[in-house]
Amino acid sequence: MTPPTLVLVPGLGGSGPLHWQSLWQPRFAGCRRVEQADWDRPTLPEWMASLDAAVRGTGGPVVLAAHSLACSLVAHWAAGHDVRQVRAAFLVAPADVDSPAHTPVEVRGFAPMPLACLPFPALVVASQDDPYVDPGRARAFAAAWGAAFEEVGRAGHLNTASGLGAWPAGEALLRRLAGGL
């Protein structure tokens, strides 16, 4: 059986060179990264088309590794696309697109947050002090999506500002979810 390809799905602003997603890219053979035409002014239809093209472009099974706004993107995409290639989704720091108190106006086009059960195994990873989502909301997203939930303490938005570097603990969680990478 063909091992799955890791598909990195950055959120608003993309993931800069010191973000764990960027640091993981060269570590995983054949890894792909979803690219967007505009990282700062996201539109759901365009972002879904880019995600769909990246998944289809692999030609085989995939594991999605999404951060922030991209968690909502994956949930929206899963509701209306052929997901048979997806073996699992690693959903990190899901931004609460429904909450003006937690997220900027630029993400409102991704609301409401889809709350249907995902048709593939998933793990939601969240921090206790993420400014973009209340911990209870992150746990509720995981429950609605039928995903496992992992709280990783006080680590902010689990991004570059969190000082995670290559985030070896996150990589261990990813490998536990999708062992064949």
Phi, psi and omega per residue, in radians:
M1 nan 2.408 -3.135
T2 -1.200 2.281 3.079
P3 -1.192 2.600 -3.118
P4 -1.249 2.671 3.038
T5 -1.597 2.354 3.056
L6 -1.384 2.183 3.086
V7 -1.986 1.980 3.135
L8 -1.472 2.312 -3.088
V9 -2.191 1.605 3.140
P10 -1.226 2.803 3.108
G11 -1.748 -2.771 -3.115
L12 -0.876 2.283 3.140
G13 1.484 -0.122 -3.068
G14 1.270 -3.136 3.095
S15 -1.999 2.025 -3.105
G16 -1.144 3.117 -3.025
P17 -1.117 -0.351 -3.130
L18 -1.807 0.089 3.092
H19 -1.304 2.557 -3.126
W20 -0.974 -0.598 3.118
Q21 -1.094 -0.770 3.129
S22 -1.154 -0.652 3.137
L23 -1.269 -0.456 3.086
W24 -1.336 -0.523 -3.008
Q25 -0.874 -0.864 -3.140
P26 -1.328 -0.193 -3.086
R27 -1.438 -0.338 -3.077
F28 -1.973 2.084 -3.132
A29 -0.989 2.285 3.064
G30 1.264 0.136 -3.111
C31 -0.958 2.469 3.085
R32 -2.094 2.715 3.133
R33 -2.226 2.271 3.059
V34 -1.251 2.260 3.094
E35 -1.921 2.512 3.126
Q36 -2.089 2.614 3.119
A37 -1.173 -0.592 -3.122
D38 -2.485 1.862 -3.108
W39 -1.302 -0.331 -3.033
D40 -1.772 -0.280 3.095
R41 -2.263 1.330 -3.050
P42 -1.251 2.459 2.980
T43 -2.168 2.279 -3.033
L44 -1.003 -0.839 -3.126
P45 -1.046 -0.730 -3.136
E46 -1.183 -0.740 -3.135
W47 -1.166 -0.665 3.098
M48 -1.137 -0.695 3.118
A49 -1.084 -0.701 3.121
S50 -1.161 -0.718 3.095
L51 -1.115 -0.793 -3.132
D52 -1.065 -0.751 3.137
A53 -1.110 -0.686 3.138
A54 -1.153 -0.744 3.125
V55 -1.132 -0.870 -3.126
R56 -1.081 -0.604 -3.098
G57 -1.164 -0.296 3.129
T58 -1.311 -0.520 -3.134
G59 1.273 0.164 -3.126
G60 -2.778 -2.882 -3.105
P61 -1.174 2.601 -3.130
V62 -2.347 2.731 2.900
V63 -2.106 2.201 3.139
L64 -1.583 2.386 3.036
A65 -2.163 1.723 -3.028
A66 -1.858 2.569 3.090
H67 -2.212 2.368 2.951
S68 1.068 -2.095 -3.137
L69 -1.012 -0.500 -3.118
A70 -1.157 -0.348 3.057
C71 -1.146 -0.748 3.057
S72 -1.109 -0.730 3.107
L73 -0.981 -0.829 -3.135
V74 -1.070 -0.743 -3.136
A75 -1.141 -0.729 3.075
H76 -1.098 -0.827 -3.098
W77 -1.068 -0.742 -3.101
A78 -1.100 -0.487 -3.100
A79 -1.301 -0.333 -3.040
G80 -2.363 0.194 -3.091
H81 -2.251 2.904 3.074
D82 -1.295 1.986 -3.048
V83 -1.882 0.239 -3.054
R84 -1.040 -0.433 3.132
Q85 -1.335 -0.332 -3.028
V86 -1.405 2.099 3.098
R87 -1.569 -0.526 -3.129
A88 -2.967 2.840 3.073
A89 -2.311 2.270 3.095
F90 -1.806 1.871 -2.969
L91 -1.962 1.856 -2.977
V92 -1.883 2.232 3.045
A93 0.929 1.060 -3.107
P94 -1.098 2.088 3.124
A95 -1.262 2.355 -3.116
D96 -1.407 1.547 -3.067
V97 -1.137 -0.245 3.134
D98 -1.519 -0.178 -2.977
S99 -1.926 1.836 3.047
P100 -1.076 -0.383 3.117
A101 -1.296 -0.367 -3.071
H102 -1.959 -0.470 -3.039
T103 -2.292 2.703 -3.107
P104 -1.316 2.838 -3.112
V105 -1.010 -0.497 -3.108
E106 -1.030 -0.390 -3.084
V107 -1.688 -0.036 -3.085
R108 -1.032 -0.461 3.102
G109 -1.155 -0.171 3.117
F110 -1.722 -0.003 3.101
A111 -1.568 2.657 -0.035
P112 -1.343 2.718 3.102
M113 -1.092 2.198 3.073
P114 -1.112 2.368 -3.103
L115 -2.146 0.377 3.074
A116 -1.423 2.635 3.102
C117 -1.088 2.296 3.126
L118 -1.266 2.514 -3.099
P119 -1.500 0.372 3.112
F120 -2.627 2.765 3.111
P121 -1.072 2.534 -3.135
A122 -2.585 2.723 3.049
L123 -2.293 2.179 3.033
V124 -1.720 2.226 3.111
V125 -1.994 2.211 -3.091
A126 -2.440 2.786 3.128
S127 -1.899 2.735 3.138
Q128 -1.290 -0.338 -3.057
D129 -2.236 0.645 3.112
D130 -1.276 2.137 -3.130
P131 -1.229 -0.226 -3.058
Y132 -1.758 -0.018 3.075
V133 -2.819 2.395 3.026
D134 -1.245 2.428 -3.113
P135 -0.969 -0.648 3.112
G136 -1.130 -0.633 3.106
R137 -1.186 -0.742 3.113
A138 -1.044 -0.726 3.113
R139 -1.142 -0.676 3.114
A140 -1.149 -0.673 3.075
F141 -1.040 -0.845 -3.125
A142 -1.007 -0.788 -3.130
A143 -1.089 -0.795 -3.135
A144 -1.115 -0.648 -3.111
W145 -1.402 -0.097 -3.088
G146 1.231 0.484 -3.057
A147 -1.751 2.664 2.949
A148 -1.214 2.797 -3.095
F149 -2.292 2.343 3.117
E150 -2.289 2.064 3.055
E151 -1.695 2.300 -3.014
V152 -1.967 0.506 3.091
G153 1.407 -2.684 -3.094
R154 -1.655 1.670 -3.068
A155 -2.346 0.397 3.093
G156 1.053 -2.422 -3.067
H157 -1.570 0.234 3.126
L158 0.911 0.874 -3.108
N159 -2.322 -2.887 -3.119
T160 -1.015 -0.740 -3.132
A161 -1.097 -0.351 3.116
S162 -1.350 -0.175 3.114
G163 1.238 0.546 -3.087
L164 -1.362 -0.390 -3.039
G165 1.038 -2.335 -3.139
A166 -1.335 -0.026 3.055
W167 0.837 1.166 3.140
P168 -1.031 -0.577 3.110
A169 -1.155 -0.633 3.079
G170 -1.181 -0.708 3.104
E171 -1.085 -0.658 3.098
A172 -1.114 -0.698 3.092
L173 -1.128 -0.746 3.112
L174 -1.047 -0.817 -3.115
R175 -1.162 -0.571 3.064
R176 -1.143 -0.681 3.116
L177 -1.206 -0.771 -3.002
A178 -2.320 1.265 -3.015
G179 -0.894 -0.455 -3.016
G180 -1.482 0.218 -3.104
L181 -1.237 nan nan
